[in-house]
Amino acid sequence: MTRVTSYCRTAMDRADVGFGVTDALGTLRWVNRALGDFLGVPADSAAGRSLPALLPGVPERPGSGFALAAAADSHRWLEITCTPLGEELLYQLVDVTAWRDRELAVTQEADALRRAQVLGRMGTWEWHITEDRVTWSDTLLEMFGFAPGTEFDFERYSQLVHAEDLPVIERTLEEAMRTGSVFTYTHRMLLADRRTERVFECFGEVVVDEHGTPVRALGTAHDVTQASRVRDELVRMAEQDPLTGLPNRRALTRELERELATGGSGALLVLDLDNFKDVNDLRGHGVGDRVMRMLASALEGRLSERQVIGRLGGDEFAVVLPGCSMADASAVADGLRDAVAALPLVGCGTPAHITVSTGLAAFGPGDSWELVLANADLALYASKAAGRNRVTVYEPGHYADTVKRVSVLDRLRGALADGGLALHGMPMVSLVDGRVLGHELLLRLEDGQEPYLGPADFLPVAERSNLIFDIDRWVLSRAIDALVAQPSPELRFNVNISGRTLEDSDFGDFVLDRLGSAGVAPGRLGLEITETAAVTNLDAARTLARQLRGFGCRITLDDFGSGFGSFVHLKHLPITGIKIDGEFVKNIDGNPADAVLVAGIMEIARGLGLSAVAEWVERPAQVDALRRLGVKVGQGFHLGRPVPLEQVLSAQLVGADGALSSQVVGAEDGARS
């Protein structure tokens, strides 16, 4: 301590900085109070002890003059400076624990932020506006495919951004600079390899000075590529028909809406495949799906790039034809119709060809997509009503027809709910002795409203809606109730079943449940199904006939002979009888060809053990001709007109013998009306 004056020693002893003097080997010669506190020993007893032993990590010789070492309590960090004093060493120790802790915290926060950015696929950037300089975090540079620290300015960045998205970024930043508000945008960009495309979602804010002038813009960029792909796939699934790959109803109507919103004009086609349900019913849905995909491909292949086709659902398609005149649209529709008809369905086991009915409606500025689609639907409905496989252009008269159809449906619904439906019974008479063998029940609308609607006015309308299901069940229930009310086994009813009801898989169970709960002998009830409906829905007709016949009900094929090509289906239908179509009966007494055909039908009926009833018997001469051909039962105005069911149930009518000589009436047949 020869070189340390008494004055200096006194000053250093009072300082908060630790001071100590050692020899060249590190043995302490003198220690001030602060250093003793740092070392954890009294200053008076520290002399003669080794400083490196008391404080590991202390520099043993002069060097840079700076070192860090942990204090004895492990919670204090000291900055140590070693300065030579001749043959001795002067040590200065400063407590830097608070600074060190702050440095570690900042380092840890920075590391945590970087790790969070890496894990979250998110980086940061800062735009120094006054300098027009952008800095990027290392994480963001790595996300862009560059090494940390790469020089990367906005111009280079903008060259990688998708050309369609760059204007969006520029407009968004300009607006944020003007308003000083937060901002967000999403963009696509290529990575450094210029092949890989990623999607980034960016959020940021603008920092302004005390005058409101923007000085900085801070932002984050989050890699949302995977989420974007998932979102795009969900959108695709929501707007694409999964079977055909075409746009679905939602996407197609949006396309039409977009055309109308931009003031465009053109035409809309709505196409419905004719009787396509037969393919599914007869060949199975697997074949039906395959045919549907073939048809969709054939239709799409006939259209130009701007003409958009989509599947509305089921077997219905629509085509948006922008900028197309009605003449050109009609030509397109004809081409699509011809393409469907000519499509070879090889290996599908379907009929030789499928046809399509089309409705066409124009659109222009001021129209709504709902109106255009409704007009095309009305035209399509007219095509169906006119015989199918044709193109119909919408006319205002179609709307009037629809209003009438809707009005009829409203009346039918009201009649079904309020008792406005009634049944009339038309006798089926023995041509041998004139006895009444049963009655066919015919539906009438007696709701008291004008104009009067006959069955030919309301039944086709009902059959084109689901209301026919409720009507058929009402007729069946009313017939069973009448059989319960008049338990005579001689009273038998035939009920007509719509072809649509064959689609009701629960109808057979409904009939059997009603018969069983009512205690009615099943043989007293017969169901009549038209030949056309049975052949069209062969599987359904076979299932229903087998179920009801097995229980004891009679099953009659109505209007038999209207399609001779369907004779082959007789062996597949478990029916009990047939009704000879009136077209063969009305001239049976004067046309030899009709006699030959009826004779052939009777030969088939006898060979298969089926009963036979001749319809449209209007004259005595017909009765004689039918007897000679072996027909034993007939039905028609000559044999008995339809009368209200209440009269049929009266004892007088049930017991009447119905003599032929007293029932001669010269009028057109009304049996099916």
C-alpha positions in Angstrom: 0.0 0.0 0.0 3.1 2.2 -0.2 1.6 3.9 -3.3 -1.8 4.4 -1.9 -1.9 7.5 0.2 -3.8 7.6 3.4 -6.2 10.1 1.9 -7.0 7.9 -1.1 -7.4 4.9 1.2 -9.9 6.7 3.3 -11.9 7.8 0.3 -11.9 4.3 -1.2 -12.9 2.8 2.1 -16.0 4.9 2.2 -17.0 4.2 -1.5 -19.7 1.9 -2.7 -17.3 0.5 -5.2 -15.1 -2.4 -4.0 -11.4 -1.8 -4.0 -8.6 -4.2 -3.1 -4.9 -4.6 -3.5 -3.1 -7.9 -4.0 0.4 -9.0 -4.7 1.4 -10.6 -8.0 0.1 -13.9 -6.8 -3.4 -12.6 -5.9 -2.9 -12.5 -2.1 -4.9 -9.6 -0.6 -2.9 -6.8 1.0 -5.7 -4.4 1.6 -9.6 -4.5 1.2 -12.0 -1.7 1.6 -15.4 -2.1 3.3 -17.4 -2.5 0.1 -15.2 -5.3 -1.3 -15.5 -7.1 2.0 -19.2 -7.0 1.6 -19.0 -8.3 -1.9 -16.7 -11.1 -0.8 -18.8 -11.9 2.3 -15.9 -11.5 4.8 -15.0 -8.6 7.1 -12.5 -6.2 5.5 -10.1 -6.6 8.5 -9.8 -10.4 8.1 -9.6 -10.5 4.3 -5.9 -9.5 4.2 -3.6 -12.4 3.5 -6.3 -14.4 1.8 -6.4 -15.3 -1.9 -8.8 -13.1 -4.0 -9.3 -15.7 -6.7 -10.2 -18.3 -4.0 -12.8 -15.9 -2.5 -14.2 -14.8 -5.9 -13.9 -17.4 -8.7 -13.6 -15.9 -12.2 -11.7 -12.8 -11.0 -8.9 -12.0 -13.5 -5.5 -12.8 -12.1 -3.5 -10.4 -14.2 -4.2 -7.1 -16.0 -6.0 -7.6 -19.3 -8.8 -5.8 -21.0 -9.7 -4.4 -17.6 -13.2 -5.9 -17.6 -14.8 -9.2 -16.5 -18.0 -10.5 -15.1 -18.2 -12.9 -12.1 -21.0 -14.3 -9.9 -20.8 -13.1 -6.3 -20.8 -15.6 -3.4 -24.6 -15.4 -3.0 -25.1 -16.2 -6.7 -27.5 -13.3 -7.0 -25.0 -10.4 -7.6 -23.1 -9.6 -10.8 -19.9 -7.6 -10.5 -17.9 -5.7 -13.1 -14.2 -6.2 -12.2 -11.3 -4.1 -13.4 -7.6 -5.1 -12.7 -5.0 -2.4 -12.9 -1.3 -2.8 -12.2 0.4 -0.8 -9.4 4.0 -1.6 -9.8 4.5 -5.1 -8.4 1.0 -5.0 -7.0 -2.5 -5.2 -8.6 -5.4 -2.9 -7.9 -8.9 -4.4 -8.2 -12.1 -2.4 -8.7 -15.5 -4.1 -8.4 -18.8 -2.4 -9.4 -22.2 -4.0 -8.7 -24.0 -4.3 -12.1 -26.6 -6.8 -11.0 -29.6 -4.6 -11.9 -28.2 -3.8 -15.4 -27.3 -7.5 -16.0 -30.8 -8.6 -15.0 -32.4 -6.1 -17.3 -30.1 -7.3 -20.2 -31.0 -10.9 -19.6 -34.7 -10.1 -19.5 -34.5 -8.2 -22.7 -32.5 -11.0 -24.3 -35.0 -13.6 -23.1 -38.0 -11.5 -24.3 -36.3 -11.1 -27.7 -35.6 -14.8 -27.9 -39.2 -15.7 -26.8 -40.6 -13.2 -29.4 -38.4 -14.8 -32.1 -39.5 -18.3 -31.1 -43.1 -17.2 -31.0 -42.7 -15.7 -34.5 -41.1 -18.9 -35.8 -43.8 -21.2 -34.2 -46.6 -18.9 -35.3 -45.2 -18.4 -38.8 -45.3 -14.7 -38.2 -42.7 -12.0 -38.7 -42.5 -8.2 -38.2 -41.5 -5.3 -40.3 -41.0 -1.5 -39.8 -41.2 1.2 -42.4 -39.3 4.3 -41.5 -41.3 6.8 -43.6 -39.1 9.8 -43.5 -36.1 7.7 -44.6 -38.2 5.5 -46.9 -36.5 2.5 -45.4 -38.0 -0.9 -44.5 -36.5 -3.2 -41.9 -37.6 -6.8 -41.6 -37.3 -9.2 -38.7 -35.0 -12.2 -39.3 -38.0 -14.5 -38.8 -39.9 -12.7 -41.6 -36.9 -12.9 -43.9 -36.6 -16.6 -43.3 -40.3 -17.0 -44.0 -39.7 -15.2 -47.3 -36.9 -17.7 -48.0 -34.0 -15.4 -47.4 -31.1 -15.7 -44.9 -31.3 -13.5 -41.8 -29.8 -10.1 -42.3 -30.4 -10.1 -46.1 -30.7 -6.6 -47.7 -34.4 -6.5 -48.7 -36.1 -3.3 -49.7 -39.7 -2.7 -50.7 -39.0 -2.7 -54.4 -37.6 -6.2 -54.2 -40.5 -7.2 -52.0 -43.0 -5.8 -54.5 -41.5 -7.9 -57.3 -42.4 -11.0 -55.4 -46.0 -10.0 -54.5 -48.7 -11.4 -56.8 -49.5 -8.8 -59.5 -53.2 -8.8 -58.6 -52.5 -8.2 -54.9 -49.9 -5.4 -55.1 -52.4 -2.6 -55.9 -54.4 -3.7 -52.8 -51.4 -3.3 -50.6 -50.5 0.1 -52.0 -54.1 1.4 -51.7 -54.3 0.1 -48.1 -51.0 1.7 -47.0 -52.0 5.0 -48.7 -55.3 5.0 -46.9 -53.6 4.2 -43.5 -51.1 7.1 -44.1 -53.9 9.5 -44.8 -56.1 8.5 -41.8 -53.4 7.3 -39.4 -55.5 4.2 -38.7 -54.7 0.6 -38.3 -54.8 -1.5 -41.4 -54.9 -5.1 -42.7 -54.5 -6.9 -46.0 -53.9 -10.4 -47.4 -51.7 -11.1 -50.3 -49.9 -13.9 -52.3 -46.2 -13.8 -53.0 -43.4 -15.9 -54.3 -40.6 -16.9 -52.0 -36.9 -16.4 -52.8 -36.9 -19.4 -55.1 -39.5 -17.6 -57.2 -41.5 -20.9 -57.5 -43.2 -21.5 -54.2 -46.2 -19.3 -53.5 -47.4 -18.5 -50.0 -50.3 -16.4 -48.6 -49.6 -13.8 -45.9 -52.1 -11.9 -43.8 -50.7 -8.6 -42.6 -51.7 -6.2 -39.7 -50.2 -2.9 -38.9 -50.5 0.7 -37.6 -49.1 4.1 -38.5 -47.2 6.1 -35.9 -47.4 9.9 -36.3 -45.5 12.8 -34.7 -46.9 15.6 -32.6 -48.1 17.3 -35.8 -49.9 14.3 -37.0 -47.4 13.5 -39.7 -46.7 9.8 -40.3 -43.2 8.8 -39.3 -43.3 5.1 -39.0 -45.5 2.1 -40.0 -45.2 -1.1 -38.0 -46.7 -4.4 -39.2 -46.8 -8.1 -38.8 -47.0 -10.7 -41.5 -48.6 -14.1 -40.7 -48.2 -17.1 -43.1 -51.8 -18.3 -43.6 -51.2 -20.4 -46.6 -52.6 -23.6 -45.1 -55.7 -21.8 -43.7 -56.2 -20.1 -47.0 -56.1 -23.5 -48.8 -58.6 -25.0 -46.3 -60.9 -22.0 -46.8 -60.6 -22.2 -50.6 -61.5 -25.9 -50.4 -64.5 -25.2 -48.2 -65.6 -22.6 -50.7 -65.2 -25.1 -53.5 -67.1 -27.7 -51.7 -69.9 -25.2 -50.9 -70.2 -24.1 -54.5 -69.4 -27.3 -56.5 -71.7 -30.2 -57.1 -69.9 -33.2 -55.7 -71.3 -35.7 -58.3 -70.6 -33.8 -61.6 -68.0 -31.3 -60.5 -70.1 -28.5 -62.0 -71.1 -25.4 -60.1 -74.0 -26.0 -57.8 -77.2 -24.0 -57.5 -75.6 -21.4 -55.1 -72.6 -20.8 -57.5 -74.8 -20.6 -60.6 -77.3 -18.2 -59.1 -74.4 -16.0 -57.9 -73.1 -16.0 -61.5 -76.5 -14.9 -62.8 -76.7 -12.3 -60.0 -73.3 -10.9 -61.0 -74.3 -10.6 -64.6 -77.4 -8.7 -63.6 -75.5 -6.5 -61.1 -73.2 -5.3 -63.9 -76.1 -4.5 -66.2 -75.5 -7.5 -68.4 -78.1 -9.2 -70.6 -78.5 -12.6 -72.0 -80.5 -15.8 -71.4 -80.9 -18.5 -68.9 -81.6 -22.1 -69.7 -83.1 -24.6 -67.3 -82.9 -28.2 -68.4 -84.6 -31.2 -66.8 -83.8 -34.8 -67.9 -87.0 -36.6 -68.9 -87.9 -39.7 -66.8 -84.4 -39.9 -65.4 -85.8 -41.4 -62.3 -86.4 -44.6 -64.3 -82.7 -45.1 -64.6 -82.2 -45.0 -60.8 -85.3 -47.1 -60.2 -84.6 -49.8 -62.8 -80.8 -49.8 -62.8 -79.8 -48.5 -59.4 -78.3 -45.3 -58.2 -74.7 -46.4 -59.1 -75.7 -46.5 -62.8 -77.7 -43.3 -62.4 -74.7 -41.5 -61.0 -72.5 -42.7 -63.8 -75.0 -41.6 -66.5 -75.4 -38.2 -64.7 -71.7 -37.6 -64.9 -71.6 -38.5 -68.6 -74.5 -36.2 -69.3 -72.9 -33.3 -67.4 -69.7 -33.7 -69.3 -71.6 -33.8 -72.7 -73.5 -30.7 -71.8 -70.4 -28.8 -70.6 -68.5 -29.8 -73.7 -71.1 -28.1 -76.0 -70.7 -24.7 -74.3 -68.2 -21.8 -74.8 -65.9 -20.5 -72.0 -68.2 -17.7 -71.0 -71.3 -19.9 -70.9 -71.6 -21.3 -67.4 -73.5 -24.6 -66.7 -74.4 -25.8 -63.2 -76.4 -28.5 -61.6 -79.4 -27.1 -59.7 -80.1 -30.5 -58.0 -81.5 -33.9 -58.9 -81.7 -34.2 -62.7 -82.0 -30.5 -63.3 -79.3 -28.2 -64.8 -79.1 -24.5 -65.7 -76.9 -22.5 -68.1 -76.2 -18.8 -68.0 -75.6 -17.4 -71.4 -74.2 -13.8 -71.1 -74.7 -11.5 -74.0 -76.7 -14.1 -75.9 -79.8 -13.2 -78.0 -82.9 -15.3 -77.8 -82.3 -16.7 -81.3 -78.7 -17.7 -80.3 -79.9 -19.0 -76.9 -82.5 -21.2 -78.7 -79.8 -22.6 -80.9 -77.7 -23.4 -77.9 -80.7 -25.1 -76.2 -81.4 -27.2 -79.3 -77.8 -28.2 -79.5 -77.8 -29.4 -75.9 -81.0 -31.2 -76.4 -79.6 -33.0 -79.4 -76.4 -33.8 -77.6 -78.3 -35.5 -74.8 -80.5 -37.5 -77.2 -77.4 -38.6 -79.1 -75.3 -39.6 -76.1 -74.5 -43.3 -76.3 -75.1 -44.9 -73.0 -72.9 -47.9 -73.6 -72.5 -50.3 -70.7 -75.0 -48.5 -68.4 -77.9 -50.8 -69.0 -80.2 -47.9 -69.6 -82.7 -47.2 -72.4 -81.3 -46.4 -75.8 -81.2 -42.7 -75.1 -82.3 -40.0 -72.6 -84.1 -36.8 -73.6 -84.2 -33.4 -72.0 -86.9 -30.7 -71.6 -85.7 -27.1 -71.6 -87.1 -23.7 -70.5 -85.5 -20.5 -71.8 -85.9 -17.0 -70.3 -84.2 -13.7 -71.3 -82.6 -11.4 -68.7 -81.5 -7.9 -68.7 -80.9 -4.8 -66.5 -83.4 -4.4 -63.8 -84.3 -8.1 -63.5 -83.6 -10.1 -60.4 -82.1 -13.5 -60.5 -85.1 -15.0 -58.7 -87.5 -13.6 -61.4 -85.3 -14.9 -64.3 -85.0 -18.4 -62.7 -88.8 -18.5 -62.1 -89.5 -17.5 -65.7 -87.2 -20.2 -67.0 -88.8 -22.7 -64.6 -92.3 -21.8 -66.0 -91.1 -22.3 -69.5 -89.6 -25.7 -68.5 -92.9 -26.7 -67.0 -94.6 -25.8 -70.3 -92.0 -28.1 -72.1 -92.9 -30.9 -69.8 -96.6 -30.4 -70.2 -96.3 -30.3 -74.0 -94.7 -33.7 -74.3 -91.1 -33.3 -73.1 -87.9 -33.3 -75.2 -88.4 -29.8 -76.4 -87.3 -26.2 -75.9 -89.9 -23.6 -74.8 -89.3 -19.9 -74.6 -90.9 -18.1 -71.7 -94.1 -16.1 -72.4 -96.3 -14.2 -70.0 -99.0 -16.8 -70.6 -96.9 -19.3 -68.8 -97.3 -17.2 -65.6 -101.0 -17.3 -66.0 -100.9 -21.1 -66.3 -98.8 -21.3 -63.1 -101.2 -19.0 -61.2 -104.0 -21.4 -62.3 -102.0 -24.4 -61.2 -101.2 -22.8 -57.8 -104.9 -21.9 -57.4 -105.9 -25.5 -58.1 -103.4 -26.7 -55.5 -104.7 -24.2 -52.9 -108.3 -25.4 -53.5 -107.2 -29.1 -53.2 -105.4 -28.4 -49.9 -108.4 -26.6 -48.6 -110.8 -29.3 -49.7 -108.6 -32.0 -48.1 -108.6 -30.1 -44.8 -112.3 -29.0 -44.8 -114.1 -31.9 -46.3 -114.4 -30.6 -49.9 -113.4 -34.0 -51.5 -115.9 -36.7 -52.2 -115.9 -40.2 -53.7 -118.3 -41.6 -56.3 -118.7 -45.2 -57.0 -118.9 -46.6 -60.6 -120.3 -50.2 -60.8 -118.4 -53.1 -62.3 -121.1 -55.3 -63.8 -121.3 -58.9 -64.8 -121.9 -59.1 -68.6 -123.5 -62.5 -68.0 -126.3 -61.8 -65.6 -126.1 -58.0 -64.8 -125.1 -58.3 -61.2 -123.0 -55.5 -59.7 -119.7 -57.2 -58.6 -118.0 -54.1 -57.1 -117.4 -50.4 -57.5 -114.5 -48.3 -58.7 -114.2 -45.3 -56.4 -113.7 -42.0 -58.3 -112.5 -38.7 -56.7 -114.5 -35.6 -57.0 -113.8 -32.0 -55.9 -117.0 -30.6 -54.2 -115.8 -27.5 -52.5 -118.6 -25.2 -53.7 -116.1 -22.9 -55.5 -116.2 -21.7 -59.1 -115.2 -22.7 -61.6 -116.1 -26.4 -61.3 -113.0 -28.6 -61.6 -113.3 -32.1 -62.8 -110.7 -34.9 -62.1 -109.0 -34.1 -65.4 -108.5 -30.5 -64.2 -107.1 -31.2 -60.7 -105.6 -34.7 -60.7 -102.7 -33.9 -63.1 -101.9 -30.9 -61.0 -101.9 -32.9 -57.8 -99.8 -35.6 -59.3 -97.1 -33.0 -60.1 -96.9 -32.1 -56.4 -96.5 -34.0 -53.2 -100.1 -33.3 -52.4 -101.1 -36.5 -54.3 -99.6 -38.6 -51.5 -102.0 -37.1 -49.0 -104.9 -37.4 -51.4 -104.3 -41.1 -52.1 -104.1 -41.8 -48.4 -107.4 -40.0 -47.9 -109.1 -41.9 -50.6 -107.8 -45.2 -49.2 -108.9 -44.4 -45.7 -112.3 -43.2 -46.8 -112.8 -46.4 -48.8 -111.9 -48.6 -45.7 -114.2 -46.6 -43.5 -117.0 -47.2 -46.0 -116.3 -51.0 -46.0 -116.5 -50.9 -42.2 -119.8 -49.0 -42.3 -121.3 -51.6 -44.6 -119.8 -55.0 -43.6 -121.6 -56.9 -46.4 -118.9 -59.1 -48.1 -120.7 -58.4 -51.4 -119.6 -54.8 -51.2 -116.1 -54.4 -52.8 -114.2 -51.3 -53.8 -111.4 -50.6 -56.2 -109.2 -47.6 -55.4 -107.0 -45.8 -58.0 -103.4 -45.3 -56.9 -101.3 -42.5 -58.5 -98.1 -43.4 -60.1 -96.4 -40.9 -57.7 -97.7 -42.9 -54.7 -95.6 -45.8 -55.9 -92.7 -43.7 -54.8 -94.1 -43.7 -51.2 -92.2 -46.6 -49.6 -94.5 -46.5 -46.5 -97.8 -46.7 -48.5 -98.0 -50.5 -48.4 -97.6 -50.5 -44.6 -100.2 -47.8 -44.3 -102.8 -49.8 -46.3 -102.2 -52.9 -44.3 -102.3 -51.1 -40.9 -105.6 -49.4 -41.9 -107.1 -52.7 -43.0 -105.9 -54.5 -39.9 -107.1 -51.9 -37.4 -110.5 -51.7 -39.2 -110.9 -55.4 -39.3 -111.8 -55.4 -43.0 -111.2 -58.5 -45.1 -108.4 -57.6 -47.5 -110.3 -59.2 -50.4 -112.9 -56.5 -50.3 -110.3 -53.9 -51.3 -108.6 -53.6 -54.6 -105.9 -51.2 -55.9 -105.8 -50.1 -59.5 -102.5 -49.0 -60.9 -102.2 -47.7 -64.5 -100.1 -49.8 -66.8 -97.9 -46.8 -67.7 -97.2 -46.0 -64.0 -96.5 -49.6 -63.2 -94.0 -50.0 -66.0 -92.4 -46.6 -65.3 -91.9 -47.5 -61.7 -91.5 -51.2 -62.2 -89.6 -52.0 -59.0 -91.8 -50.0 -56.8 -95.0 -51.4 -58.4 -93.7 -54.9 -58.0 -92.8 -54.3 -54.3 -96.2 -52.8 -53.5 -98.2 -55.4 -55.5 -96.3 -58.3 -53.8 -96.8 -56.8 -50.3 -100.6 -56.2 -50.7 -101.4 -59.3 -52.7 -99.6 -61.4 -50.1 -102.0 -59.9 -47.5 -105.1 -60.8 -49.7 -105.8 -57.5 -51.5 -106.7 -57.4 -55.2 -104.2 -55.7 -57.6 -105.5 -54.6 -61.0 -103.4 -53.2 -63.9 -105.5 -50.4 -65.3 -105.7 -49.2 -68.9 -104.0 -52.4 -70.0 -102.9 -52.6 -73.6 -102.1 -48.9 -73.9 -98.5 -50.0 -74.4 -98.0 -53.4 -76.0 -94.3 -53.2 -75.5 -94.9 -53.6 -71.7 -96.5 -57.1 -72.0 -93.2 -58.6 -71.0 -93.5 -57.0 -67.6 -96.7 -58.9 -66.7 -94.7 -61.9 -65.6 -92.8 -59.7 -63.1 -95.9 -58.0 -61.6 -97.9 -60.1 -59.1 -101.3 -58.7 -60.1 -104.7 -60.3 -59.8 -106.5 -58.7 -62.8 -106.4 -56.3 -65.7 -108.7 -53.6 -67.1 -108.8 -53.5 -70.9 -108.1 -50.0 -72.1 -111.2 -48.3 -73.4 -109.6 -47.5 -76.8 -110.0 -51.2 -77.7 -113.5 -51.4 -76.4 -115.3 -48.3 -77.8 -115.4 -49.7 -81.4 -115.3 -53.4 -80.5 -118.7 -53.9 -82.2 -117.6 -52.5 -85.5 -113.8 -52.7 -85.8 -112.4 -56.3 -86.4 -108.9 -55.1 -85.4 -110.2 -54.2 -82.0 -111.8 -57.5 -81.6 -108.6 -59.3 -82.5 -106.6 -57.3 -80.0 -109.1 -57.8 -77.2 -109.2 -61.5 -78.0 -105.4 -61.6 -77.6 -105.6 -59.7 -74.3 -108.2 -62.2 -73.0 -106.0 -65.1 -74.1 -103.1 -63.6 -72.0 -105.4 -63.0 -69.0 -106.7 -66.6 -69.1 -103.2 -68.0 -69.5 -101.9 -66.0 -66.4 -105.0 -66.6 -64.4 -106.0 -62.9 -64.3 -109.5 -61.4 -64.1 -110.4 -59.0 -66.9 -112.7 -56.0 -66.9 -113.6 -54.0 -70.1 -113.9 -50.2 -69.8 -116.0 -47.7 -71.8 -119.0 -50.0 -72.4 -121.5 -47.5 -73.8 -123.8 -49.5 -76.1 -125.7 -52.9 -75.9 -123.8 -54.0 -79.1 -120.5 -53.7 -77.2 -121.8 -56.0 -74.5 -122.7 -58.7 -77.1 -119.3 -58.4 -78.8 -117.4 -58.6 -75.5 -119.4 -61.7 -74.4 -118.4 -63.4 -77.7 -114.8 -62.7 -76.9 -115.0 -64.2 -73.4 -115.1 -60.9 -71.4 -117.3 -61.4 -68.4 -117.2 -58.1 -66.6 -117.6 -54.5 -67.9 -117.8 -51.0 -66.8 -119.2 -47.9 -68.5 -122.2 -45.5 -68.8 -124.3 -48.2 -70.4 -123.8 -50.4 -67.3 -124.0 -47.7 -64.6 -123.0 -44.1 -64.0 -120.9 -43.0 -61.0 -123.0 -42.1 -58.0 -122.0 -40.6 -54.6 -120.6 -43.1 -52.2 -123.4 -42.6 -49.8 -125.8 -44.0 -52.4 -123.6 -47.0 -53.0 -123.7 -47.7 -49.3 -127.5 -47.6 -49.2 -129.2 -51.0 -48.9 -131.2 -50.5 -52.0 -128.1 -50.1 -54.3 -126.1 -52.8 -52.6 -128.9 -55.3 -53.1 -129.9 -54.1 -56.6 -129.4 -56.6 -59.4 -128.5 -53.9 -62.0 -130.5 -55.3 -64.9 -128.9 -54.4 -68.2 -132.2 -53.5 -69.9 -132.8 -50.7 -67.5 -129.4 -49.0 -67.7 -129.0 -48.1 -71.4 -127.4 -44.6 -71.6 -126.0 -43.0 -74.7 -123.3 -40.8 -73.5 -119.6 -40.4 -73.5 -117.8 -42.6 -71.0 -117.0 -40.9 -67.7 -115.4 -43.8 -65.9 -112.0 -42.2 -65.7 -113.1 -38.6 -65.3 
